[in-house]
Amino acid sequence: MNLINKKKIYVATHTEIEDKPENVICMSWNITQQILEEQKLPWKNIYLWGGAVTTDDFIKSDIIDEYIIGIIPTILWKWRQLFLDNNPTIKLHLLQITNQEWIVIWKYEKK
């Protein structure tokens, strides 16, 4: 069995995914609250993959302890924000810089 099949996977989407594995949970509203209620306290080891809109509520709630930021070298027709406005100041410590093929990955932890 693949390791990913053993973990709960939360997908932020407005479209229901048909024929999804049992460990996949689709969400389209208040994702932060839903995950925290589902996980119960103490929650940990949640891997959040997404852009500024998906991660914004988690950042504002100051519940992320590690940031892994991948930079994909693609020129877009419109500038995309990495983070949305009005976030708290969060001091980070750089742990690692790697590259996987053509993507540069920065790994930070909260100070």
C-alpha positions in Angstrom: 0.0 0.0 0.0 1.2 3.4 -0.9 2.1 5.7 2.1 -0.2 8.5 0.7 -3.2 6.1 0.9 -2.7 5.8 4.7 -3.0 9.6 5.3 -6.1 11.8 5.2 -6.0 14.1 2.3 -8.0 17.3 2.3 -8.8 18.8 -1.1 -10.0 22.4 -1.4 -12.4 22.3 -4.3 -15.8 23.5 -5.4 -16.3 20.4 -7.5 -16.9 17.0 -5.9 -14.3 14.4 -7.0 -15.9 11.2 -8.2 -14.4 7.8 -7.4 -12.0 9.2 -4.8 -10.3 7.1 -2.2 -11.8 7.0 1.3 -8.9 9.0 2.7 -9.7 12.0 0.5 -12.0 14.6 2.0 -13.3 17.4 -0.2 -13.9 20.9 1.3 -15.1 24.2 -0.2 -15.7 26.4 2.8 -13.9 27.4 6.0 -11.1 24.9 5.4 -9.1 25.8 8.5 -12.0 25.2 10.9 -13.0 22.0 9.1 -9.5 20.5 9.3 -9.1 21.5 12.9 -12.4 20.0 13.9 -11.7 16.8 12.0 -8.2 16.4 13.5 -9.2 17.3 17.0 -6.5 18.6 19.3 -3.6 18.1 19.4 -3.4 18.2 15.6 -0.1 17.9 13.8 1.5 16.6 10.6 -1.0 18.3 8.3 0.6 19.1 4.9 -1.1 22.0 3.3 -0.5 22.4 -0.4 -1.9 25.5 -2.1 -1.5 29.1 -3.1 -2.3 32.3 -1.3 -6.1 31.8 -1.1 -5.8 28.3 0.3 -3.2 29.1 2.9 -4.3 32.6 3.9 -6.6 31.5 6.8 -3.9 29.2 8.2 -1.4 32.0 8.1 -3.7 34.5 9.8 -4.5 31.9 12.5 -0.7 31.5 13.0 -1.0 27.7 13.1 1.7 26.9 10.5 5.0 25.8 12.0 6.9 25.0 8.8 6.8 26.7 5.4 8.0 24.9 2.3 7.9 27.3 -0.7 8.5 26.1 -4.2 9.3 28.6 -6.9 8.4 27.4 -10.4 10.2 29.5 -13.1 7.2 30.3 -15.3 6.4 33.7 -16.6 2.7 34.3 -16.0 0.5 36.8 -17.8 -0.6 38.2 -14.5 1.3 38.5 -11.2 0.3 36.0 -8.6 0.6 36.7 -4.9 2.5 34.3 -2.7 0.6 35.7 0.3 -2.5 37.8 0.7 -2.7 41.1 2.5 -3.1 41.8 6.3 -1.0 38.8 7.5 0.7 38.9 10.9 4.5 39.3 10.9 5.9 35.8 11.2 9.7 35.4 11.7 11.1 32.4 9.8 14.4 30.6 10.0 15.8 29.1 6.7 16.4 25.3 7.1 17.1 24.2 3.6 17.3 25.2 0.0 17.0 22.4 -2.6 16.0 22.0 -6.2 14.0 19.3 -7.8 14.5 19.3 -11.5 13.7 23.0 -12.3 11.8 24.0 -9.1 13.7 25.7 -6.3 12.4 24.8 -2.8 12.9 26.8 0.3 12.1 25.2 3.7 11.6 27.4 6.7 10.5 27.0 10.3 8.9 29.5 12.6 11.5 31.1 15.0 
